[in-house]
């Protein structure tokens, strides 16, 4: 989507127009675009700016402030490793390090094959089952470093199939 095609411009324009009568439409517009495309690159932010009159700086500030929004495409499987206090104390750093090693990506990055995005999360509210990891909403409780290779392999086998 980096170079917007005609269909993308039309769809994004429709999303902007949908909220034209709202007093503060930016969050709704960005949310719809994120849902539609999975990320909001600078070219899209510039188009939203043109359509709404909101500065690119303000749009960029919102996109980078809220973790729901992304500037880059995310993988098919989003691995969220909780690094909140309870998870951290029970070894979450070693777990995210193992995912990072096996996938050859750092937190915040997406694997070259587009399958995995690794995210470091502050707290997912699963302190009683720490350390916890989520993959596309599925929670893996009381994870051990030794569990990580089998989980990665499970999702690699799924590959392009639906989880």
C-alpha positions in Angstrom: 0.0 0.0 0.0 3.1 2.3 0.2 2.2 3.7 -3.2 -1.5 4.1 -3.1 -3.4 2.7 -6.0 -6.7 4.2 -7.2 -8.8 1.7 -5.3 -7.0 2.4 -2.0 -7.4 6.2 -2.5 -11.1 5.7 -3.2 -11.6 3.5 -0.2 -9.7 5.8 2.2 -11.6 8.8 0.8 -14.9 7.0 1.5 -13.8 6.3 5.1 -12.9 10.0 5.5 -16.3 11.1 4.0 -18.1 8.7 6.3 -17.1 10.8 9.3 -17.3 14.3 7.6 -20.0 15.5 10.0 -18.2 14.3 13.2 -16.7 17.0 15.4 -13.5 14.9 16.1 -13.4 12.2 13.4 -9.7 11.3 13.5 -9.8 8.2 15.8 -12.7 6.8 13.9 -11.1 7.3 10.5 -7.8 5.8 11.6 -9.5 2.9 13.3 -11.4 2.1 10.1 -8.2 2.4 8.0 -6.3 0.2 10.4 -9.0 -2.4 10.3 -9.2 -2.3 6.5 -5.5 -2.4 5.7 -3.7 -3.5 8.9 -1.5 -0.4 9.0 -1.3 3.3 8.3 1.8 4.4 6.4 2.7 8.0 5.8 1.1 8.2 2.4 -2.2 7.3 3.9 -1.7 9.9 6.6 -1.1 12.5 4.0 -4.3 11.6 2.2 -6.3 11.7 5.4 -4.8 15.1 6.0 -5.9 16.4 2.6 -9.4 15.0 3.1 -9.9 16.3 6.7 -7.7 19.4 7.0 -6.0 17.8 10.0 -2.2 18.2 9.9 0.0 15.3 9.1 1.9 16.0 12.3 -1.2 15.6 14.4 -2.2 12.4 12.5 1.3 10.9 12.9 1.2 11.8 16.6 -2.0 9.8 17.1 -0.8 6.9 15.0 2.4 6.6 16.9 0.9 7.2 20.3 -1.7 4.4 20.3 -0.4 0.9 20.1 -3.5 -0.3 18.1 -2.2 1.6 15.1 0.8 0.6 13.1 3.0 2.3 10.6 4.1 -1.0 9.0 2.2 -4.1 8.0 1.9 -6.7 10.7 2.4 -10.4 10.3 -0.4 -12.9 10.0 0.3 -14.1 13.6 0.9 -11.4 16.1 2.8 -12.6 19.1 2.3 -10.5 22.2 4.7 -11.2 25.0 3.6 -9.7 28.3 6.5 -8.0 30.1 4.4 -6.6 32.9 5.8 -7.1 36.4 4.3 -10.5 37.2 5.3 -11.9 33.8 8.7 -10.3 33.9 9.5 -11.7 37.3 8.5 -15.2 36.1 10.8 -15.1 33.0 9.0 -13.3 30.3 12.2 -11.6 29.1 13.7 -15.0 28.3 10.5 -16.0 26.5 10.5 -13.0 24.2 14.2 -13.4 23.7 13.6 -17.0 22.5 10.8 -15.9 20.1 13.1 -13.2 18.8 16.0 -15.7 18.3 13.8 -18.3 16.5 12.0 -15.7 14.3 15.1 -13.6 13.7 13.2 -10.4 14.5 13.3 -7.9 17.4 10.1 -6.9 19.3 8.1 -4.5 17.0 9.3 -6.2 13.8 7.7 -8.6 11.4 9.4 -11.7 9.9 10.5 -11.6 6.3 7.9 -14.2 5.3 5.2 -12.0 6.8 3.9 -14.7 9.1 5.0 -13.3 12.5 5.0 -9.9 14.3 6.6 -9.9 17.7 5.3 -7.3 20.2 6.4 -6.6 23.7 3.3 -5.7 25.8 3.3 -3.9 29.2 0.5 -5.9 30.9 -2.3 -8.0 29.5 -4.1 -8.5 32.8 -3.1 -12.2 33.0 -0.9 -11.9 36.1 -2.3 -15.1 37.7 -1.1 -17.2 34.7 2.2 -15.5 34.3 4.2 -15.5 32.2 1.6 -15.2 29.4 1.8 -14.8 25.7 -1.0 -14.1 23.2 -1.0 -15.0 19.6 -3.9 -13.5 17.7 -5.9 -13.4 20.9 -5.2 -17.0 22.0 -3.6 -16.9 25.4 -0.6 -19.2 26.3 -0.5 -19.4 30.1 2.5 -20.2 32.3 4.8 -20.4 29.4 8.3 -21.8 29.7 11.2 -21.0 27.3 11.2 -24.7 26.3 7.6 -24.3 25.0 8.5 -21.6 22.5 10.0 -23.7 19.7 6.9 -26.0 19.5 4.6 -22.9 19.4 6.6 -21.3 16.6 6.6 -24.6 14.7 2.8 -25.0 15.1 2.2 -21.6 13.5 4.8 -22.2 10.8 2.9 -25.4 9.8 -0.3 -23.4 9.6 1.5 -20.9 7.4 -1.0 -19.4 5.0 -3.9 -21.5 6.4 -6.4 -19.8 8.8 -5.6 -20.2 12.5 
